[in-house]
Amino acid sequence: MKSNAWKIILILALAIGLTGLAFTSGVALGYVAPRFFTDSGEAPPLELAFPQIASGDDIAPDNKADRQELIAPFWEAWDILQNQYVDQPLDDNTLMRGAIRGLVDSLEDPHTSYMDPDEYLQANLPLNGEYEGIGAWVDSEAEYLTIIATMPGSPAEAAGLKSGDWVVAVDGEDVTSMDPSLVIRRVLGPAGTSVRLSIRREGLPSPFEVEIIRQKIDLPSVESEMLEDNIAYVRLLTFGADTAGDLKRALKELLREDPVGLILDLRGNGGGFLNSAVDVASEFIPEGVILIERLGDGEEKIYQARSRGSATEIELVVLINGGTASASEIVAGAIQDHARGTVVGETSFGKGSVQNWVELADNEGAIRVTIARWYTPDDRLIHGIGLSPDVEVLIPESGLDEGEDPQLDQAIEILLGEAVPNR
């Protein structure tokens, strides 16, 4: 049930649309359309990011001839349908779009898909800047809309949604054949209104339904406090444009207390902007590689730690779980590979692929195509696998009593020298 992309955070809120999501939807999560970003977080023009695919003018004549010969059976099939199919006339646009969809589906990659003009228009409808929804990070790149994590105190959390849940119906309508980015639109809605979701969960014989009242979502990206025993605690809830700056300010305040150690909590963090992840990791890693990004042709880009961070020497424990995805996996993976801290908790979500949206000519929709995968500094691919913690602390399916947090307890014990990390 695992899949991603470049995080995407997708907050199910009216403020986030396809073009506003990044490394994820994360959608979000942040974003819904994963793509390459400049240092400012903006997507460069396609012809700058991928000049080799911006046009077909550079295709050698021999290759063009080969392509024409290869596609000859397609045109033969086209003519057969046009001349012999019983229900005439056929719509050329319908045939053409069906052919594109079949071409894309032949790759058997749930992250690569085609949207026809109407679907793409719906997915890019401008939103109103209001944060109203169910409060969940979702993976819009999987075969079905998949819950990555619920936001603390959100309606989704109250409804009992969990990482890995599939949304298979919305308000009684089956959405398993619908592009996940469009399913998101069905889930969105004003605060105070309800939405009925049918959920399929691994281990259960059949789907179950939950009714959720949407509400305004107010989610700070950074929470921090001093715990007992002089331990600093920072929780990152997303990787937005302001997260790195907010983290730097929080660390400055915490380090004034001269803590014995620091806990970085990435549990339930569905991801966000790539550059934010690199900046956050740089606060804890003084130098070296943060991640490696590889395209299909073997070209790679290496992201290095940036300006010296403020917490590069303090003893560090990182908390992860199944809701830790994409950008947060970049940070946890870099800290783990550099042996900069101990990773505690459960295996992360496993989001390590990169997608790009390419609009087709003449407003004929768009193709979302997997163009790259990212690797940790030690060249580990975590896509579909996840990061394994140094110290595994599982949470029972039955849940925990209020106030219980064995993963946090384990982190505190490690920092106090009462437990030995298994590295």
ABEGO torsion letter per residue (X at the ends): XBBEBBBBBBBBBAABBAAABBGGGBAOOBEABBBBBBAAGBBBBAAAABAAAABAAABBAAAAAAAAAAAAAAAAAAAAAAAABABOBBBAAAAAAAAAAAAAAAAGBAABBBBBAAAAAAAABBBAGBBBEAGBBBBAABABBBBABBBBGBAAAAAGBBBGBBBABBGGBBAAABBAAAAAAAABEBBGBBBBBBBBBBGBABBBBBBBBBBBBBBBABBBBBBBGGBBBBBBABBBAAAAAAAAAAAAAAAAAGBABBBBBABGBAEEBAAAAAAAAAAABABEBABBBBBAAGBBBBBBBBBBBAAAABBBBBBBBAABBEAAAAAAAAAAAAGABBBBEBBBAGBABBBBBBBBBGGAEBBBBBABBBBBAAGBBABGAEBBBABBBBBBAAEBBBGBBAAAAAAAAAAAGABBBBX
